[in-house]
Amino acid sequence: MPQELTDRVLERLGFHERPEATLEGLNAIYWAWCRRVPFDNVQKMIHLHTNAAGPLPGDDAESFFHAWLAHG
């Protein structure tokens, strides 16, 4: 993922600086993720029920995070 996108995601998760690459840092990211990223599979359900072509929405990290940053 591009550095700029990673930085925007971490900021949206509530980090003012990049967590260290440790178990403690991973736990902090996961905790923030669970608190701030809702589970929503509506787009995927629509995609499957309409037999839409192509990959599932949000299937790759960049498209998921761009959508999340734009729409929450």
PDB file of N, H, CA, C and O in Angstrom:
ATOM      1  N   MET A   1       0.847  -1.159   0.000  1.00  0.00           N
ATOM      2  CA  MET A   1       0.000   0.000   0.000  1.00  0.00           C
ATOM      3  C   MET A   1       0.902   1.233   0.000  1.00  0.00           C
ATOM      4  O   MET A   1       1.947   1.238   0.650  1.00  0.00           O
ATOM      5  N   PRO A   2       0.507   2.263  -0.716  1.00  0.00           N
ATOM      6  CA  PRO A   2       1.328   3.481  -0.718  1.00  0.00           C
ATOM      7  C   PRO A   2       1.457   4.080   0.693  1.00  0.00           C
ATOM      8  O   PRO A   2       0.522   4.027   1.492  1.00  0.00           O
ATOM      9  N   GLN A   3       2.607   4.634   0.970  1.00  0.00           N
ATOM     10  H   GLN A   3       3.366   4.677   0.321  1.00  0.00           H
ATOM     11  CA  GLN A   3       2.891   5.219   2.290  1.00  0.00           C
ATOM     12  C   GLN A   3       1.859   6.280   2.672  1.00  0.00           C
ATOM     13  O   GLN A   3       1.417   6.327   3.820  1.00  0.00           O
ATOM     14  N   GLU A   4       1.477   7.123   1.726  1.00  0.00           N
ATOM     15  H   GLU A   4       1.837   7.085   0.794  1.00  0.00           H
ATOM     16  CA  GLU A   4       0.524   8.208   2.007  1.00  0.00           C
ATOM     17  C   GLU A   4      -0.821   7.637   2.450  1.00  0.00           C
ATOM     18  O   GLU A   4      -1.442   8.161   3.375  1.00  0.00           O
ATOM     19  N   LEU A   5      -1.269   6.576   1.801  1.00  0.00           N
ATOM     20  H   LEU A   5      -0.765   6.151   1.050  1.00  0.00           H
ATOM     21  CA  LEU A   5      -2.537   5.950   2.172  1.00  0.00           C
ATOM     22  C   LEU A   5      -2.418   5.293   3.547  1.00  0.00           C
ATOM     23  O   LEU A   5      -3.324   5.410   4.372  1.00  0.00           O
ATOM     24  N   THR A   6      -1.325   4.617   3.791  1.00  0.00           N
ATOM     25  H   THR A   6      -0.589   4.522   3.121  1.00  0.00           H
ATOM     26  CA  THR A   6      -1.095   4.006   5.101  1.00  0.00           C
ATOM     27  C   THR A   6      -1.128   5.060   6.203  1.00  0.00           C
ATOM     28  O   THR A   6      -1.731   4.844   7.254  1.00  0.00           O
ATOM     29  N   ASP A   7      -0.482   6.196   5.962  1.00  0.00           N
ATOM     30  H   ASP A   7       0.007   6.371   5.108  1.00  0.00           H
ATOM     31  CA  ASP A   7      -0.467   7.273   6.957  1.00  0.00           C
ATOM     32  C   ASP A   7      -1.875   7.822   7.211  1.00  0.00           C
ATOM     33  O   ASP A   7      -2.235   8.102   8.354  1.00  0.00           O
ATOM     34  N   ARG A   8      -2.668   7.975   6.150  1.00  0.00           N
ATOM     35  H   ARG A   8      -2.375   7.748   5.221  1.00  0.00           H
ATOM     36  CA  ARG A   8      -4.045   8.471   6.302  1.00  0.00           C
ATOM     37  C   ARG A   8      -4.893   7.483   7.091  1.00  0.00           C
ATOM     38  O   ARG A   8      -5.695   7.885   7.934  1.00  0.00           O
ATOM     39  N   VAL A   9      -4.718   6.196   6.822  1.00  0.00           N
ATOM     40  H   VAL A   9      -4.067   5.869   6.137  1.00  0.00           H
ATOM     41  CA  VAL A   9      -5.474   5.164   7.537  1.00  0.00           C
ATOM     42  C   VAL A   9      -5.093   5.174   9.016  1.00  0.00           C
ATOM     43  O   VAL A   9      -5.968   5.158   9.882  1.00  0.00           O
ATOM     44  N   LEU A  10      -3.802   5.200   9.308  1.00  0.00           N
ATOM     45  H   LEU A  10      -3.091   5.213   8.605  1.00  0.00           H
ATOM     46  CA  LEU A  10      -3.367   5.223  10.708  1.00  0.00           C
ATOM     47  C   LEU A  10      -3.885   6.462  11.425  1.00  0.00           C
ATOM     48  O   LEU A  10      -4.286   6.387  12.587  1.00  0.00           O
ATOM     49  N   GLU A  11      -3.878   7.600  10.738  1.00  0.00           N
ATOM     50  H   GLU A  11      -3.552   7.661   9.795  1.00  0.00           H
ATOM     51  CA  GLU A  11      -4.405   8.829  11.343  1.00  0.00           C
ATOM     52  C   GLU A  11      -5.892   8.684  11.642  1.00  0.00           C
ATOM     53  O   GLU A  11      -6.354   9.078  12.712  1.00  0.00           O
ATOM     54  N   ARG A  12      -6.640   8.120  10.702  1.00  0.00           N
ATOM     55  H   ARG A  12      -6.265   7.800   9.832  1.00  0.00           H
ATOM     56  CA  ARG A  12      -8.082   7.927  10.899  1.00  0.00           C
ATOM     57  C   ARG A  12      -8.350   6.943  12.035  1.00  0.00           C
ATOM     58  O   ARG A  12      -9.370   7.039  12.717  1.00  0.00           O
ATOM     59  N   LEU A  13      -7.436   6.003  12.234  1.00  0.00           N
ATOM     60  H   LEU A  13      -6.608   5.926  11.680  1.00  0.00           H
ATOM     61  CA  LEU A  13      -7.561   5.055  13.342  1.00  0.00           C
ATOM     62  C   LEU A  13      -7.178   5.677  14.678  1.00  0.00           C
ATOM     63  O   LEU A  13      -7.344   5.053  15.726  1.00  0.00           O
ATOM     64  N   GLY A  14      -6.662   6.917  14.644  1.00  0.00           N
ATOM     65  H   GLY A  14      -6.528   7.424  13.793  1.00  0.00           H
ATOM     66  CA  GLY A  14      -6.354   7.622  15.876  1.00  0.00           C
ATOM     67  C   GLY A  14      -4.886   7.692  16.248  1.00  0.00           C
ATOM     68  O   GLY A  14      -4.547   8.100  17.359  1.00  0.00           O
ATOM     69  N   PHE A  15      -4.004   7.296  15.329  1.00  0.00           N
ATOM     70  H   PHE A  15      -4.279   6.964  14.427  1.00  0.00           H
ATOM     71  CA  PHE A  15      -2.569   7.326  15.613  1.00  0.00           C
ATOM     72  C   PHE A  15      -1.953   8.624  15.090  1.00  0.00           C
ATOM     73  O   PHE A  15      -2.221   9.053  13.968  1.00  0.00           O
ATOM     74  N   HIS A  16      -1.121   9.232  15.933  1.00  0.00           N
ATOM     75  H   HIS A  16      -0.903   8.884  16.844  1.00  0.00           H
ATOM     76  CA  HIS A  16      -0.415  10.439  15.516  1.00  0.00           C
ATOM     77  C   HIS A  16       0.979  10.111  14.998  1.00  0.00           C
ATOM     78  O   HIS A  16       1.632  10.940  14.364  1.00  0.00           O
ATOM     79  N   GLU A  17       1.419   8.897  15.275  1.00  0.00           N
ATOM     80  H   GLU A  17       0.888   8.224  15.790  1.00  0.00           H
ATOM     81  CA  GLU A  17       2.675   8.398  14.720  1.00  0.00           C
ATOM     82  C   GLU A  17       2.521   6.898  14.503  1.00  0.00           C
ATOM     83  O   GLU A  17       1.661   6.255  15.105  1.00  0.00           O
ATOM     84  N   ARG A  18       3.351   6.361  13.652  1.00  0.00           N
ATOM     85  H   ARG A  18       4.050   6.883  13.163  1.00  0.00           H
ATOM     86  CA  ARG A  18       3.269   4.941  13.288  1.00  0.00           C
ATOM     87  C   ARG A  18       3.611   4.066  14.496  1.00  0.00           C
ATOM     88  O   ARG A  18       4.655   4.255  15.120  1.00  0.00           O
ATOM     89  N   PRO A  19       2.735   3.108  14.829  1.00  0.00           N
ATOM     90  CA  PRO A  19       3.057   2.187  15.917  1.00  0.00           C
ATOM     91  C   PRO A  19       4.279   1.335  15.561  1.00  0.00           C
ATOM     92  O   PRO A  19       4.542   1.065  14.389  1.00  0.00           O
ATOM     93  N   GLU A  20       5.007   0.925  16.576  1.00  0.00           N
ATOM     94  H   GLU A  20       4.793   1.144  17.528  1.00  0.00           H
ATOM     95  CA  GLU A  20       6.176   0.085  16.347  1.00  0.00           C
ATOM     96  C   GLU A  20       5.744  -1.290  15.858  1.00  0.00           C
ATOM     97  O   GLU A  20       4.638  -1.745  16.147  1.00  0.00           O
ATOM     98  N   ALA A  21       6.623  -1.941  15.119  1.00  0.00           N
ATOM     99  H   ALA A  21       7.522  -1.571  14.884  1.00  0.00           H
ATOM    100  CA  ALA A  21       6.352  -3.280  14.587  1.00  0.00           C
ATOM    101  C   ALA A  21       6.625  -4.313  15.666  1.00  0.00           C
ATOM    102  O   ALA A  21       7.572  -5.096  15.585  1.00  0.00           O
ATOM    103  N   THR A  22       5.768  -4.292  16.677  1.00  0.00           N
ATOM    104  H   THR A  22       4.999  -3.656  16.742  1.00  0.00           H
ATOM    105  CA  THR A  22       5.863  -5.225  17.802  1.00  0.00           C
ATOM    106  C   THR A  22       4.471  -5.786  18.065  1.00  0.00           C
ATOM    107  O   THR A  22       3.491  -5.326  17.479  1.00  0.00           O
ATOM    108  N   LEU A  23       4.386  -6.763  18.932  1.00  0.00           N
ATOM    109  H   LEU A  23       5.182  -7.137  19.408  1.00  0.00           H
ATOM    110  CA  LEU A  23       3.088  -7.300  19.305  1.00  0.00           C
ATOM    111  C   LEU A  23       2.229  -6.208  19.939  1.00  0.00           C
ATOM    112  O   LEU A  23       1.023  -6.149  19.696  1.00  0.00           O
ATOM    113  N   GLU A  24       2.832  -5.356  20.738  1.00  0.00           N
ATOM    114  H   GLU A  24       3.812  -5.404  20.935  1.00  0.00           H
ATOM    115  CA  GLU A  24       2.102  -4.252  21.365  1.00  0.00           C
ATOM    116  C   GLU A  24       1.562  -3.293  20.298  1.00  0.00           C
ATOM    117  O   GLU A  24       0.422  -2.838  20.394  1.00  0.00           O
ATOM    118  N   GLY A  25       2.374  -2.987  19.290  1.00  0.00           N
ATOM    119  H   GLY A  25       3.300  -3.356  19.213  1.00  0.00           H
ATOM    120  CA  GLY A  25       1.920  -2.114  18.203  1.00  0.00           C
ATOM    121  C   GLY A  25       0.791  -2.749  17.412  1.00  0.00           C
ATOM    122  O   GLY A  25      -0.178  -2.075  17.060  1.00  0.00           O
ATOM    123  N   LEU A  26       0.907  -4.038  17.131  1.00  0.00           N
ATOM    124  H   LEU A  26       1.694  -4.585  17.417  1.00  0.00           H
ATOM    125  CA  LEU A  26      -0.144  -4.758  16.416  1.00  0.00           C
ATOM    126  C   LEU A  26      -1.432  -4.780  17.231  1.00  0.00           C
ATOM    127  O   LEU A  26      -2.517  -4.581  16.685  1.00  0.00           O
ATOM    128  N   ASN A  27      -1.318  -5.019  18.521  1.00  0.00           N
ATOM    129  H   ASN A  27      -0.436  -5.181  18.965  1.00  0.00           H
ATOM    130  CA  ASN A  27      -2.499  -5.004  19.385  1.00  0.00           C
ATOM    131  C   ASN A  27      -3.170  -3.635  19.388  1.00  0.00           C
ATOM    132  O   ASN A  27      -4.398  -3.549  19.393  1.00  0.00           O
ATOM    133  N   ALA A  28      -2.384  -2.576  19.386  1.00  0.00           N
ATOM    134  H   ALA A  28      -1.387  -2.647  19.382  1.00  0.00           H
ATOM    135  CA  ALA A  28      -2.938  -1.215  19.360  1.00  0.00           C
ATOM    136  C   ALA A  28      -3.683  -0.961  18.056  1.00  0.00           C
ATOM    137  O   ALA A  28      -4.760  -0.365  18.063  1.00  0.00           O
ATOM    138  N   ILE A  29      -3.119  -1.409  16.939  1.00  0.00           N
ATOM    139  H   ILE A  29      -2.245  -1.893  16.934  1.00  0.00           H
ATOM    140  CA  ILE A  29      -3.781  -1.239  15.640  1.00  0.00           C
ATOM    141  C   ILE A  29      -5.076  -2.053  15.604  1.00  0.00           C
ATOM    142  O   ILE A  29      -6.109  -1.554  15.156  1.00  0.00           O
ATOM    143  N   TYR A  30      -5.027  -3.289  16.068  1.00  0.00           N
ATOM    144  H   TYR A  30      -4.188  -3.694  16.432  1.00  0.00           H
ATOM    145  CA  TYR A  30      -6.212  -4.135  16.053  1.00  0.00           C
ATOM    146  C   TYR A  30      -7.313  -3.552  16.932  1.00  0.00           C
ATOM    147  O   TYR A  30      -8.479  -3.549  16.536  1.00  0.00           O
ATOM    148  N   TRP A  31      -6.965  -3.066  18.103  1.00  0.00           N
ATOM    149  H   TRP A  31      -6.018  -3.069  18.425  1.00  0.00           H
ATOM    150  CA  TRP A  31      -7.942  -2.447  19.011  1.00  0.00           C
ATOM    151  C   TRP A  31      -8.598  -1.250  18.328  1.00  0.00           C
ATOM    152  O   TRP A  31      -9.820  -1.103  18.364  1.00  0.00           O
ATOM    153  N   ALA A  32      -7.778  -0.389  17.700  1.00  0.00           N
ATOM    154  H   ALA A  32      -6.785  -0.508  17.671  1.00  0.00           H
ATOM    155  CA  ALA A  32      -8.315   0.779  17.000  1.00  0.00           C
ATOM    156  C   ALA A  32      -9.203   0.348  15.828  1.00  0.00           C
ATOM    157  O   ALA A  32     -10.245   0.955  15.581  1.00  0.00           O
ATOM    158  N   TRP A  33      -8.790  -0.694  15.114  1.00  0.00           N
ATOM    159  H   TRP A  33      -7.943  -1.187  15.315  1.00  0.00           H
ATOM    160  CA  TRP A  33      -9.568  -1.215  13.988  1.00  0.00           C
ATOM    161  C   TRP A  33     -10.954  -1.671  14.461  1.00  0.00           C
ATOM    162  O   TRP A  33     -11.968  -1.318  13.859  1.00  0.00           O
ATOM    163  N   CYS A  34     -10.986  -2.447  15.529  1.00  0.00           N
ATOM    164  H   CYS A  34     -10.162  -2.734  16.018  1.00  0.00           H
ATOM    165  CA  CYS A  34     -12.258  -2.975  16.034  1.00  0.00           C
ATOM    166  C   CYS A  34     -13.185  -1.854  16.507  1.00  0.00           C
ATOM    167  O   CYS A  34     -14.406  -1.987  16.427  1.00  0.00           O
ATOM    168  N   ARG A  35     -12.629  -0.780  16.985  1.00  0.00           N
ATOM    169  H   ARG A  35     -11.637  -0.671  17.050  1.00  0.00           H
ATOM    170  CA  ARG A  35     -13.423   0.347  17.481  1.00  0.00           C
ATOM    171  C   ARG A  35     -13.901   1.276  16.362  1.00  0.00           C
ATOM    172  O   ARG A  35     -14.935   1.926  16.510  1.00  0.00           O
ATOM    173  N   ARG A  36     -13.170   1.351  15.249  1.00  0.00           N
ATOM    174  H   ARG A  36     -12.330   0.822  15.129  1.00  0.00           H
ATOM    175  CA  ARG A  36     -13.452   2.388  14.255  1.00  0.00           C
ATOM    176  C   ARG A  36     -13.858   1.901  12.867  1.00  0.00           C
ATOM    177  O   ARG A  36     -14.300   2.701  12.042  1.00  0.00           O
ATOM    178  N   VAL A  37     -13.717   0.617  12.597  1.00  0.00           N
ATOM    179  H   VAL A  37     -13.358  -0.033  13.267  1.00  0.00           H
ATOM    180  CA  VAL A  37     -14.056   0.101  11.268  1.00  0.00           C
ATOM    181  C   VAL A  37     -15.264  -0.830  11.410  1.00  0.00           C
ATOM    182  O   VAL A  37     -15.149  -1.936  11.938  1.00  0.00           O
ATOM    183  N   PRO A  38     -16.428  -0.364  10.927  1.00  0.00           N
ATOM    184  CA  PRO A  38     -17.623  -1.197  11.071  1.00  0.00           C
ATOM    185  C   PRO A  38     -17.582  -2.407  10.146  1.00  0.00           C
ATOM    186  O   PRO A  38     -16.980  -2.366   9.073  1.00  0.00           O
ATOM    187  N   PHE A  39     -18.217  -3.456  10.569  1.00  0.00           N
ATOM    188  H   PHE A  39     -18.707  -3.489  11.440  1.00  0.00           H
ATOM    189  CA  PHE A  39     -18.368  -4.626   9.699  1.00  0.00           C
ATOM    190  C   PHE A  39     -19.609  -4.392   8.855  1.00  0.00           C
ATOM    191  O   PHE A  39     -20.712  -4.254   9.385  1.00  0.00           O
ATOM    192  N   ASP A  40     -19.431  -4.347   7.562  1.00  0.00           N
ATOM    193  H   ASP A  40     -18.535  -4.458   7.132  1.00  0.00           H
ATOM    194  CA  ASP A  40     -20.553  -4.102   6.667  1.00  0.00           C
ATOM    195  C   ASP A  40     -20.335  -4.886   5.390  1.00  0.00           C
ATOM    196  O   ASP A  40     -19.398  -4.620   4.637  1.00  0.00           O
ATOM    197  N   ASN A  41     -21.193  -5.843   5.151  1.00  0.00           N
ATOM    198  H   ASN A  41     -21.954  -6.060   5.762  1.00  0.00           H
ATOM    199  CA  ASN A  41     -21.043  -6.638   3.939  1.00  0.00           C
ATOM    200  C   ASN A  41     -22.158  -6.367   2.928  1.00  0.00           C
ATOM    201  O   ASN A  41     -22.403  -7.183   2.039  1.00  0.00           O
ATOM    202  N   VAL A  42     -22.836  -5.216   3.063  1.00  0.00           N
ATOM    203  H   VAL A  42     -22.637  -4.553   3.784  1.00  0.00           H
ATOM    204  CA  VAL A  42     -23.940  -4.894   2.165  1.00  0.00           C
ATOM    205  C   VAL A  42     -23.482  -4.840   0.713  1.00  0.00           C
ATOM    206  O   VAL A  42     -24.139  -5.403  -0.163  1.00  0.00           O
ATOM    207  N   GLN A  43     -22.360  -4.168   0.447  1.00  0.00           N
ATOM    208  H   GLN A  43     -21.826  -3.711   1.159  1.00  0.00           H
ATOM    209  CA  GLN A  43     -21.853  -4.086  -0.933  1.00  0.00           C
ATOM    210  C   GLN A  43     -21.575  -5.475  -1.490  1.00  0.00           C
ATOM    211  O   GLN A  43     -21.881  -5.749  -2.651  1.00  0.00           O
ATOM    212  N   LYS A  44     -21.010  -6.334  -0.692  1.00  0.00           N
ATOM    213  H   LYS A  44     -20.761  -6.111   0.251  1.00  0.00           H
ATOM    214  CA  LYS A  44     -20.699  -7.686  -1.154  1.00  0.00           C
ATOM    215  C   LYS A  44     -21.977  -8.480  -1.412  1.00  0.00           C
ATOM    216  O   LYS A  44     -22.052  -9.226  -2.389  1.00  0.00           O
ATOM    217  N   MET A  45     -22.983  -8.329  -0.549  1.00  0.00           N
ATOM    218  H   MET A  45     -22.922  -7.723   0.244  1.00  0.00           H
ATOM    219  CA  MET A  45     -24.256  -9.024  -0.755  1.00  0.00           C
ATOM    220  C   MET A  45     -24.925  -8.559  -2.052  1.00  0.00           C
ATOM    221  O   MET A  45     -25.429  -9.383  -2.815  1.00  0.00           O
ATOM    222  N   ILE A  46     -24.931  -7.259  -2.303  1.00  0.00           N
ATOM    223  H   ILE A  46     -24.521  -6.590  -1.682  1.00  0.00           H
ATOM    224  CA  ILE A  46     -25.507  -6.733  -3.544  1.00  0.00           C
ATOM    225  C   ILE A  46     -24.747  -7.288  -4.739  1.00  0.00           C
ATOM    226  O   ILE A  46     -25.351  -7.724  -5.719  1.00  0.00           O
ATOM    227  N   HIS A  47     -23.440  -7.272  -4.656  1.00  0.00           N
ATOM    228  H   HIS A  47     -22.950  -6.918  -3.860  1.00  0.00           H
ATOM    229  CA  HIS A  47     -22.592  -7.782  -5.737  1.00  0.00           C
ATOM    230  C   HIS A  47     -22.942  -9.240  -6.048  1.00  0.00           C
ATOM    231  O   HIS A  47     -23.089  -9.610  -7.212  1.00  0.00           O
ATOM    232  N   LEU A  48     -23.073 -10.052  -5.021  1.00  0.00           N
ATOM    233  H   LEU A  48     -22.954  -9.752  -4.074  1.00  0.00           H
ATOM    234  CA  LEU A  48     -23.366 -11.477  -5.217  1.00  0.00           C
ATOM    235  C   LEU A  48     -24.787 -11.711  -5.732  1.00  0.00           C
ATOM    236  O   LEU A  48     -24.996 -12.545  -6.613  1.00  0.00           O
ATOM    237  N   HIS A  49     -25.756 -10.986  -5.191  1.00  0.00           N
ATOM    238  H   HIS A  49     -25.586 -10.309  -4.475  1.00  0.00           H
ATOM    239  CA  HIS A  49     -27.151 -11.210  -5.574  1.00  0.00           C
ATOM    240  C   HIS A  49     -27.497 -10.651  -6.954  1.00  0.00           C
ATOM    241  O   HIS A  49     -28.490 -11.062  -7.555  1.00  0.00           O
ATOM    242  N   THR A  50     -26.694  -9.728  -7.458  1.00  0.00           N
ATOM    243  H   THR A  50     -25.887  -9.395  -6.970  1.00  0.00           H
ATOM    244  CA  THR A  50     -26.941  -9.189  -8.804  1.00  0.00           C
ATOM    245  C   THR A  50     -26.069  -9.871  -9.841  1.00  0.00           C
ATOM    246  O   THR A  50     -26.098  -9.514 -11.018  1.00  0.00           O
ATOM    247  N   ASN A  51     -25.286 -10.864  -9.396  1.00  0.00           N
ATOM    248  H   ASN A  51     -25.262 -11.153  -8.439  1.00  0.00           H
ATOM    249  CA  ASN A  51     -24.363 -11.564 -10.301  1.00  0.00           C
ATOM    250  C   ASN A  51     -23.431 -10.600 -11.033  1.00  0.00           C
ATOM    251  O   ASN A  51     -23.124 -10.792 -12.209  1.00  0.00           O
ATOM    252  N   ALA A  52     -22.991  -9.576 -10.335  1.00  0.00           N
ATOM    253  H   ALA A  52     -23.240  -9.419  -9.379  1.00  0.00           H
ATOM    254  CA  ALA A  52     -22.092  -8.585 -10.921  1.00  0.00           C
ATOM    255  C   ALA A  52     -20.761  -9.224 -11.291  1.00  0.00           C
ATOM    256  O   ALA A  52     -20.276 -10.130 -10.613  1.00  0.00           O
ATOM    257  N   ALA A  53     -20.191  -8.735 -12.369  1.00  0.00           N
ATOM    258  H   ALA A  53     -20.586  -7.999 -12.919  1.00  0.00           H
ATOM    259  CA  ALA A  53     -18.887  -9.238 -12.808  1.00  0.00           C
ATOM    260  C   ALA A  53     -17.778  -8.589 -11.980  1.00  0.00           C
ATOM    261  O   ALA A  53     -17.987  -7.544 -11.363  1.00  0.00           O
ATOM    262  N   GLY A  54     -16.625  -9.199 -11.971  1.00  0.00           N
ATOM    263  H   GLY A  54     -16.456 -10.047 -12.472  1.00  0.00           H
ATOM    264  CA  GLY A  54     -15.463  -8.622 -11.312  1.00  0.00           C
ATOM    265  C   GLY A  54     -15.323  -9.045  -9.872  1.00  0.00           C
ATOM    266  O   GLY A  54     -16.152  -9.781  -9.339  1.00  0.00           O
ATOM    267  N   PRO A  55     -14.262  -8.570  -9.249  1.00  0.00           N
ATOM    268  CA  PRO A  55     -14.005  -8.941  -7.851  1.00  0.00           C
ATOM    269  C   PRO A  55     -15.016  -8.309  -6.902  1.00  0.00           C
ATOM    270  O   PRO A  55     -15.687  -7.335  -7.243  1.00  0.00           O
ATOM    271  N   LEU A  56     -15.109  -8.877  -5.715  1.00  0.00           N
ATOM    272  H   LEU A  56     -14.564  -9.668  -5.438  1.00  0.00           H
ATOM    273  CA  LEU A  56     -15.994  -8.320  -4.696  1.00  0.00           C
ATOM    274  C   LEU A  56     -15.538  -6.912  -4.320  1.00  0.00           C
ATOM    275  O   LEU A  56     -14.337  -6.641  -4.304  1.00  0.00           O
ATOM    276  N   PRO A  57     -16.470  -6.018  -4.018  1.00  0.00           N
ATOM    277  CA  PRO A  57     -16.104  -4.675  -3.568  1.00  0.00           C
ATOM    278  C   PRO A  57     -15.241  -4.743  -2.309  1.00  0.00           C
ATOM    279  O   PRO A  57     -15.521  -5.526  -1.402  1.00  0.00           O
ATOM    280  N   GLY A  58     -14.207  -3.932  -2.259  1.00  0.00           N
ATOM    281  H   GLY A  58     -13.980  -3.295  -2.996  1.00  0.00           H
ATOM    282  CA  GLY A  58     -13.317  -3.916  -1.106  1.00  0.00           C
ATOM    283  C   GLY A  58     -12.402  -5.108  -1.041  1.00  0.00           C
ATOM    284  O   GLY A  58     -11.812  -5.388   0.003  1.00  0.00           O
ATOM    285  N   ASP A  59     -12.275  -5.826  -2.165  1.00  0.00           N
ATOM    286  H   ASP A  59     -12.755  -5.599  -3.013  1.00  0.00           H
ATOM    287  CA  ASP A  59     -11.478  -7.049  -2.204  1.00  0.00           C
ATOM    288  C   ASP A  59      -9.987  -6.780  -2.026  1.00  0.00           C
ATOM    289  O   ASP A  59      -9.270  -7.615  -1.475  1.00  0.00           O
ATOM    290  N   ASP A  60      -9.517  -5.629  -2.484  1.00  0.00           N
ATOM    291  H   ASP A  60     -10.099  -4.951  -2.931  1.00  0.00           H
ATOM    292  CA  ASP A  60      -8.102  -5.314  -2.271  1.00  0.00           C
ATOM    293  C   ASP A  60      -7.988  -4.159  -1.278  1.00  0.00           C
ATOM    294  O   ASP A  60      -8.888  -3.326  -1.173  1.00  0.00           O
ATOM    295  N   ALA A  61      -6.895  -4.124  -0.567  1.00  0.00           N
ATOM    296  H   ALA A  61      -6.164  -4.801  -0.652  1.00  0.00           H
ATOM    297  CA  ALA A  61      -6.715  -3.177   0.541  1.00  0.00           C
ATOM    298  C   ALA A  61      -6.850  -1.728   0.097  1.00  0.00           C
ATOM    299  O   ALA A  61      -7.514  -0.942   0.773  1.00  0.00           O
ATOM    300  N   GLU A  62      -6.238  -1.357  -1.021  1.00  0.00           N
ATOM    301  H   GLU A  62      -5.698  -1.995  -1.570  1.00  0.00           H
ATOM    302  CA  GLU A  62      -6.278   0.049  -1.438  1.00  0.00           C
ATOM    303  C   GLU A  62      -7.696   0.521  -1.717  1.00  0.00           C
ATOM    304  O   GLU A  62      -8.082   1.600  -1.269  1.00  0.00           O
ATOM    305  N   SER A  63      -8.481  -0.267  -2.449  1.00  0.00           N
ATOM    306  H   SER A  63      -8.168  -1.144  -2.813  1.00  0.00           H
ATOM    307  CA  SER A  63      -9.848   0.167  -2.748  1.00  0.00           C
ATOM    308  C   SER A  63     -10.688   0.207  -1.470  1.00  0.00           C
ATOM    309  O   SER A  63     -11.510   1.107  -1.298  1.00  0.00           O
ATOM    310  N   PHE A  64     -10.486  -0.764  -0.573  1.00  0.00           N
ATOM    311  H   PHE A  64      -9.818  -1.495  -0.712  1.00  0.00           H
ATOM    312  CA  PHE A  64     -11.215  -0.759   0.688  1.00  0.00           C
ATOM    313  C   PHE A  64     -10.905   0.499   1.485  1.00  0.00           C
ATOM    314  O   PHE A  64     -11.820   1.178   1.950  1.00  0.00           O
ATOM    315  N   PHE A  65      -9.618   0.819   1.648  1.00  0.00           N
ATOM    316  H   PHE A  65      -8.875   0.267   1.270  1.00  0.00           H
ATOM    317  CA  PHE A  65      -9.250   1.963   2.475  1.00  0.00           C
ATOM    318  C   PHE A  65      -9.637   3.295   1.840  1.00  0.00           C
ATOM    319  O   PHE A  65     -10.006   4.229   2.552  1.00  0.00           O
ATOM    320  N   HIS A  66      -9.562   3.398   0.522  1.00  0.00           N
ATOM    321  H   HIS A  66      -9.263   2.639  -0.057  1.00  0.00           H
ATOM    322  CA  HIS A  66     -10.032   4.631  -0.126  1.00  0.00           C
ATOM    323  C   HIS A  66     -11.520   4.836   0.142  1.00  0.00           C
ATOM    324  O   HIS A  66     -11.941   5.951   0.450  1.00  0.00           O
ATOM    325  N   ALA A  67     -12.315   3.784   0.030  1.00  0.00           N
ATOM    326  H   ALA A  67     -11.972   2.878  -0.220  1.00  0.00           H
ATOM    327  CA  ALA A  67     -13.741   3.887   0.296  1.00  0.00           C
ATOM    328  C   ALA A  67     -13.999   4.194   1.775  1.00  0.00           C
ATOM    329  O   ALA A  67     -14.856   5.018   2.097  1.00  0.00           O
ATOM    330  N   TRP A  68     -13.271   3.541   2.661  1.00  0.00           N
ATOM    331  H   TRP A  68     -12.575   2.872   2.400  1.00  0.00           H
ATOM    332  CA  TRP A  68     -13.448   3.772   4.092  1.00  0.00           C
ATOM    333  C   TRP A  68     -13.086   5.199   4.476  1.00  0.00           C
ATOM    334  O   TRP A  68     -13.795   5.827   5.263  1.00  0.00           O
ATOM    335  N   LEU A  69     -12.002   5.712   3.934  1.00  0.00           N
ATOM    336  H   LEU A  69     -11.427   5.202   3.295  1.00  0.00           H
ATOM    337  CA  LEU A  69     -11.608   7.073   4.221  1.00  0.00           C
ATOM    338  C   LEU A  69     -12.632   8.076   3.692  1.00  0.00           C
ATOM    339  O   LEU A  69     -12.871   9.113   4.311  1.00  0.00           O
ATOM    340  N   ALA A  70     -13.228   7.765   2.558  1.00  0.00           N
ATOM    341  H   ALA A  70     -13.034   6.922   2.055  1.00  0.00           H
ATOM    342  CA  ALA A  70     -14.205   8.683   1.954  1.00  0.00           C
ATOM    343  C   ALA A  70     -15.583   8.592   2.613  1.00  0.00           C
ATOM    344  O   ALA A  70     -16.276   9.601   2.739  1.00  0.00           O
ATOM    345  N   HIS A  71     -15.982   7.388   3.033  1.00  0.00           N
ATOM    346  H   HIS A  71     -15.419   6.568   2.931  1.00  0.00           H
ATOM    347  CA  HIS A  71     -17.369   7.200   3.461  1.00  0.00           C
ATOM    348  C   HIS A  71     -17.546   6.623   4.870  1.00  0.00           C
ATOM    349  O   HIS A  71     -18.663   6.566   5.384  1.00  0.00           O
ATOM    350  N   GLY A  72     -16.468   6.206   5.475  1.00  0.00           N
ATOM    351  H   GLY A  72     -15.561   6.252   5.058  1.00  0.00           H
ATOM    352  CA  GLY A  72     -16.564   5.678   6.839  1.00  0.00           C
ATOM    353  C   GLY A  72     -17.006   4.264   6.946  1.00  0.00           C
ATOM    354  O   GLY A  72     -17.116   3.734   8.052  1.00  0.00           O
TER     355      GLY A  72
END
